[in-house]
Structures are given as C-alpha cells and as structure tokens.
C-alpha cells in the first residue's frame, strides 16, 4: 500500500507569519492537531510543523499570550517528509525511527500535498504497524 492511498490530501497550511489564533482556527475547522508551516502559499514547501501541543507547551505553559505570537515563533523546525509513492510500511518505519506522530507528504517539487498521521495508518493501513508506531513514539528518548 502506498502513502497516497491513506494520506489526507490538500492539508490546510500556514506560513511563519500566520498568527496562532488563525492556526488554531485551521485546526478546529479541519479537525486536526497539526498544521504544516510552509515557505509560501504558492510553493507550499514545508519548513516547520505546528501542533496543538506546541501551542500549549510553548506559549500558554510559558506564560506567553498566544494571541501575540505567530506560527514561526512556535513551530517545530525539523520537518520529516515522505512522498506519495512511498510505502506505508516505510512511512511507518520512519515515524517510529523519528518518534513522530505525523508526517508531511510532498510532491516532486517539494510542495506539501498531504499529511499522514498514526490514525491514518491505524484506520486505513496495518493495525500492527500502527501499534508499533504508538509504542515507539511513546518511548522516552
């Protein structure tokens, strides 16, 4: 099975200048907990990831006002990507190795065209592999 068969296509994306309230609204509107941060609205190359947990841990827990911050100030800069043609097994192995719950899917130009989450693998892919990913990601590094 290929990543393109289980990915969420055309994910909502933000730029580094998007304010956190807008990113949080995107999460609500798209029923997701992670928004790729891209270099621009036309090129859409991922340069960061922003999760609901990032907003909580890097702003609220630090006593900062999330209404005063942008995605670029809170995002995680390490972006792990896969391609639509990659196997779900290879994608899952990468998620395990990197201890991440979600990956951006990029096309040949590097543009973000999808997202794969643990839940996608659990619901549409291999349940055993999904369990392994959860176990590996949950380990303390």
N, C-alpha and C positions, 0 to 999 in steps of 0.2 A: 504494500500500500504506500502511496506517495503522500507527501505533506499537502499537496494541493487538494487532496481528497478530504482532508479533515480540518484544514485551516479555516479561520474566519476571514473571508475576503474583504478587501477595502476597509481596513480599520480606520477609526477616527484617529487623526494625528494632530499634534500641536507643534508649535515652534518654541524656541527658547524664550521668546518674548510673550507668549500666551500667559495670561495671569492664571494663578492657581484656581481661582473660582471658576473660570471658564473650563479648565481641565477637569475639575471635579464635576461640573455640569455635563461634560462629554462622557464621563464615566457613568453617571446616572442615566443619561439618555441612551447610551449604548450597552447598558447593563454589563459593564466590565470593570476590572480593577487595575487596569494598566493601559496607559496611552503612550505610543511611541512618540518621541520628540524628534522631529525631522529638521533638516537644514533649510528647507523652504517648501512652500506649498506646491511648487511645480516639480521640483526634483525629488522630493519626499525621501531623501536618503536618511535613514535613522542615525542619529548622533547621541541619543540617550533614551532612557525609558523612565517613565514616572508612574509609580504605583500609588494606590490609596494609602498604603503603609508608609511610603516615602513622605507623603504629605503630613501624616500624623507624627511620625518619628522626627522628621527634620524641621518641622515648623511648630506644631502645637506643643509637642513634648519639650521643645527648646524655648517655649515662651514667645515665639515669633508670631506675628499676625499673618496668617496665610493670605489675607486679602491684600497685603502689601508686597507679595512675592510673585515671581514668575517661574515658569516651568524650568528655565535654565538654571535658576538658583537652587533648585531642589532635586532635579533629576539625577539618576544614576548614569554615569557616562559610559560605562562598559556596556556595549550593545552586542549581544550574541545573536547572529542571524543564521537562517537556513534558507534553502531555495525550495521552490515548489516541487522540483523533481527529486529532492532528497527523500529517502525512505523514511517512513515514520519511525522505524527502529533506530536508524542513525540519528534522527532528530531527538528521540527519547534518550539515547545514549549521551548525546551532547548535553541535554538538560541535566541528566544525572551527574556527569563529569563537572559541569559548571555550577551545579547546585542552584538551578533557576527553575521557576515555575512557568515562565512564558518566554517565547522567542518570537522575534520579528521575522517575517518571510519577505525576502527581497527578490526582485526580478533581475535580469541580466544587466540592467543599468544601475542597480543598487537601490532602486525605489522600493519603499515599503508597500507590499501588495497584500499582506495578510499577517495574521497572528496565530500562533499555536500555543495553547495552554495545556496544562496537565489534564484538565477536564475534557479537552478535545480528544486526547489520546484515550482517556477512560471511556468516553461515550461513543467514539467512532472508531477507535483503534483497538489495541490489545490491552485488555484489563490487567494482565500480569505485568506488562511493562509499565503501565500507569502506577501500579502498586510499588514497583521498584523505584520509579522516579520520586514518588512521595517519600519513600523511605530514605533515599539518598539525599534529597533536598533538605529533609528534616534533620539530618545529622549535623552536629556542631562541627565547624571546621577548626 
